Amino acid sequence: NNPFRVEYSPVNLDQVAALGESSVGPEVLVASGLVRKGTFVKVLARGEISTKVDLHVHAISSAAEAAVKAAGGTVTLIELPFREEGKAGRPAVKGNQFANR
């Protein structure tokens, strides 16, 4: 019931490795059908990765980050839109009159 939670679309390392791309971001994942457009992406550590991949994602688990760096890749975290400087905070939840009490 937390109206301020952040929901991520999970992507595993074996799915990233199966793409065969050298640079993977949300646009590539949307084009391949792994996530929907406009969702936040979090990479999880299921599977293995052996090729160098540059990841541009919203969040990543520590085990997945270690696996990507061990394979020679890099991880760049994308700033969430409601946490950018100059913004007041996360907007209220859209829903009925009981959603944001």
N, C-alpha and C positions, 0 to 999 in steps of 0.2 A: 503493500500500500504506500510505498514511498514515492511521492510525486516527483522527486528530484533524482531518481536513479538514472543511470546511463545504461542503455541496452546496446550491446554489441552483437554483430553477426560474427560467429566464430568461423575461422578458417584454419585448417590444420597444415602442418608442414608438408605432409605427403601430397596434399592438394596443391600447394604452392610449387612443389617439385614437379608435379605432373603437368603444370602449365608449360614448362620449358622456356620461360621468359627470363631475361637477365635483370629486368627491372619490373617490379610488381607493385602496383598501387591500386586504389579503389576502382579506378576506371578499367583496368585490366580484369579485375575480379568481376565487375559488373558485366563486361563484355563476354566473359567466359561462362557466366550464369551461376557463379558461386555465391554471390550476394546480390541484394536488390539495390537499386539506385537510391542514394540518399541515406544509406545506413552507415553506422560506424563499424569499422572492421577491427577485430582482435585476432591475432595469430596465436594459436595454441601449439603445444609441442608434440602432438601425436604424429608419429611417423618420423622419417629421417630425411635429411637433405644433404646432398653431397656436392652440389654445384654452387657456384658463387651467385647470389641473388641480392639485389638491392631492394629492400622492402620500404615502402612508404605507407604506413598504417596508423590508425588512431591509438592502438594499444597492442602490447605483446607480452606474453608471459616470460618470466625470467629464463626458464628452461629453453623456450623457443629462441630467445635472443642469443643465448649461449651457443645453441646449435647453428644458427645462421652465421654468427661471428667465427665459429670454428671452421665453417666451410669457406670462409673468406669473404662473406657478404657484409653488407652494412644495413643498419636499421635506422630509419628516420621517422620520428613520431610527428603526426599531423596534429596541429592544435585544434581542439574541439571548438566549434563556432561560438558557444556560449561562455567559453573561458578566455576569450581573447581580451586583450587590454582595451579599456574603454567601454566594455559592455557591463551592464548592471548585474547580470547573473542569468541563470537559467530561466526561460519563460515559464509561465504557469501551464499546467497540464490542460490540454484541450479535452473537454468532456462535458458531463452534465454539471448541475449546480452542486453536487456532492463531491466532486473530484478533488477540489483543492481547498479543503477545510483545515 
